[in-house]
Amino acid sequence: MEKKFHTITITIYDRDAAFDKVGELLHDYAGDIHLRVGYPVPEKNTAVIFIIVTLTNDELGALSGKLGQINSVKVKSTTLKF
C-alpha cells in the first residue's frame, strides 16, 4: 500500500485520565509523525493535538482506532490529496 499524508486532530476531554496514554501511543508512531502541535487548556482540563503523518490507510485506521478507544478522546483524520 502507498503511504500518504494525513492530518489527525485529537481532542482530549480529560487530560488527567488520557494525556499519558495518548502520548505513549504517539511515541510509538514517532517515525511517521512530521508535525505535532498541542494546545492545552488547563482550566478546562482539555487539550487538542494536531499531527501530520505519513501512513498507509491501514496504518491510519489502526492509529485512529487505538486513539479512539481511549476514554475521553475524540479523533478526526483527513487524507491530504496532492
C-alpha positions as CSV (number, residue, x, y, z in Angstrom):
1,M,0.0,0.0,0.0
2,E,1.1,3.5,-0.7
3,K,1.9,5.8,2.2
4,K,0.0,9.2,2.0
5,F,0.0,12.3,4.1
6,H,-2.8,12.6,6.6
7,T,-3.9,15.1,9.3
8,I,-5.2,13.9,12.6
9,T,-6.9,16.1,15.2
10,I,-7.0,14.6,18.6
11,T,-9.3,16.2,21.2
12,I,-8.7,15.1,24.8
13,Y,-11.6,16.0,27.1
14,D,-10.0,14.7,30.4
15,R,-6.2,15.4,30.4
16,D,-5.7,13.8,33.7
17,A,-7.1,10.5,32.6
18,A,-5.9,10.3,28.9
19,F,-2.9,12.5,28.2
20,D,-0.2,10.0,29.1
21,K,-1.9,7.2,27.1
22,V,-2.2,9.4,24.0
23,G,1.5,10.5,24.4
24,E,2.7,6.9,24.7
25,L,0.7,5.9,21.6
26,L,2.0,8.8,19.6
27,H,5.5,7.9,20.7
28,D,5.1,4.5,19.0
29,Y,4.4,6.3,15.7
30,A,7.1,9.0,16.1
31,G,8.9,7.9,13.0
32,D,5.8,8.7,10.9
33,I,4.9,12.0,12.5
34,H,6.1,15.1,10.6
35,L,4.4,17.7,12.8
36,R,2.9,17.7,16.2
37,V,1.2,20.7,17.7
38,G,-0.5,20.6,21.1
39,Y,-2.8,23.2,22.6
40,P,-3.5,22.5,26.3
41,V,-6.5,24.2,28.0
42,P,-5.6,23.6,31.7
43,E,-8.6,25.5,33.1
44,K,-11.0,23.1,31.2
45,N,-8.8,20.0,31.7
46,T,-8.7,19.5,27.9
47,A,-6.2,19.6,25.1
48,V,-6.1,19.5,21.3
49,I,-3.3,17.8,19.4
50,F,-2.9,18.3,15.7
51,I,-0.5,16.0,13.8
52,I,0.6,15.4,10.2
53,V,1.7,11.8,9.5
54,T,2.7,9.7,6.5
55,L,0.9,6.3,6.8
56,T,-0.9,3.8,4.7
57,N,-4.7,3.7,5.0
58,D,-4.5,0.6,7.2
59,E,-1.9,2.2,9.5
60,L,-4.0,5.3,9.7
61,G,-7.1,3.2,10.7
62,A,-5.1,1.4,13.3
63,L,-3.7,4.6,14.9
64,S,-7.1,6.3,14.8
65,G,-8.8,3.3,16.2
66,K,-6.4,2.9,19.1
67,L,-6.7,6.6,19.9
68,G,-10.5,6.5,19.7
69,Q,-10.6,3.6,22.2
70,I,-9.0,5.8,24.9
71,N,-11.7,7.2,27.2
72,S,-12.2,11.0,26.8
73,V,-10.5,11.1,23.4
74,K,-12.1,12.0,20.0
75,V,-10.3,11.7,16.7
76,K,-10.8,13.1,13.3
77,S,-8.5,12.3,10.3
78,T,-8.2,13.6,6.8
79,T,-6.2,12.3,3.9
80,L,-4.3,15.1,2.0
81,K,-4.7,15.0,-1.8
82,F,-1.7,16.4,-3.6
